[in-house]
Amino acid sequence: MPFSWKYSPIPGSERNWSCEGDLRRTGASSAGFPLMTNRRSNPGTAQILEGYRQYVVPSYARFPVAFVRGKGSYVWDVEDRRYLDFCCGIAVNALGHASPIIAQALEEAAGRLIHCSNLYYHPMGAALAETLVRWIGAGKVFFSNSGAEANECLFKLARRFGEARGAFEILTAQGSFHGRTLAAMAATGQDKVRRGFGPPIPGFRYVPFLDLAETERAVGPATAAILVEPIQGEGGVRAATRSYLQGLREICDRHGLLLFFDEVQTGAFRSGRFLAFQRLMEGCEKDEDGFLPDGIAMAKGLAGGFPIGATWIRDPYADLLGPGSHASTFGGSPLACAVACAVLHHLEKEALGRQIREKGERLSLELQAAASPDRGWIESISGVGGLLGIHVRRDARAIAHALLARGLLVAPAGERVVRLLPPLNVSSEEISEAIAILRAANEMEATP
Ligand SMILES: Cc1ncc(COP(=O)(O)O)c(C=O)c1O
């Protein structure tokens, strides 16, 4: 039987769904929870998984669960089971699910102007770029649709910058992750990501993360730029230090290179500050305001789930990408820019950066207290704000499966780290709920 893209209405009901299952469990009122699976006519998990098996390219290692709706920090699967979402689309759903801020911005923008070509101008593009420049520093922004594309803009910038002296190479860090396009994959300092895809795009070399001496030794006549994540996300939630970032700036200044940060995962207030490098530079009187890289890639949380990528380029390098040098059909559409503006201004207005910083600190401390050298799988905690890594003694994916069964979504990062990426507007009660689930799962695993 062919799949329907719509869920069928329950006969006799105005709604496509009802939510009694949830209401019984949570004791919540029906307001704001209008949906539930209509199992009589809608496909169940097994059918959906089978649909993917037959028709979708199997390039993802997916967990066996199919989601149909969300509200705030929770999502519900097709069988109407509720999950606390500390994966958030891997750092995308900054305002959780079904945010009225996003829904309203989408509706208003879609009713006004969804798309117009980059042959023309529109006010939302100017407004979003102005916001980003104000929050980062003097420069300009190129808009795209994803993290890999935001990095691609940096790669092209480095080549333009180095062209006159024949420099094109970018040094990146071992353990880094920069995306899955051919160039972003070549930039990624992990063999497993690149394996099996033939000769890599030339011009990327990997140096040990956090090692300034090795990085400077690797600089050669062909080097044009250095690119790092201020906190490696996919690489296991490993944070740079202030002195490392400062040291990179000095190396770049000494050798005439551009310094780039990939803030695709760490940006949009996930660290507690708009960008993680701003957080890492805190407390450094001289440099906190003055320290800037030359380019920054952003995406993921910028529009809270609506696709967008943005590359900030410091003055005067932004003008290296003149007319005809770079483009993206959908990049910086009125719709994407309107949603990003709404999300970012809400995050700022509600001080959600400060809030996630405090909540993340509590989460980190309480989990740290649950870590024991000889019991359970929790070994240690790393990261800040809404980007925390639980370093585990077992297989991270198996632990993510066990937590899924307990109603908590997390994102593995490699074989030994489980990431916690709550929405930035997560409540204190939801943080407590996550701690309780994690502690209980850790205790269960601890008993022989
Ligand atoms: C640091 C970093 N850079 C780039 C990317 C790629 O982003 P996208 O999947 O949107 O292309 C990711 C995705 O996880 C990331 O974490």
The ligand as a Gaussian input file, in Angstrom:
#p B3LYP/6-31G(d) Opt

LIG

0 1
 C       31.249000      21.717000      13.599000
 C       30.412000      21.304000      12.437000
 N       30.696000      21.801000      11.222000
 C       29.954000      21.487000      10.152000
 C       28.905000      20.604000      10.239000
 C       28.109000      20.255000       9.019000
 O       26.874000      20.874000       9.065000
 P       25.727000      20.429000       8.026000
 O       25.361000      19.029000       8.365000
 O       24.630000      21.414000       8.274000
 O       26.312000      20.549000       6.660000
 C       28.583000      20.062000      11.487000
 C       27.467000      19.110000      11.617000
 O       27.359000      18.372000      12.569000
 C       29.355000      20.418000      12.608000
 O       29.099000      19.917000      13.821000

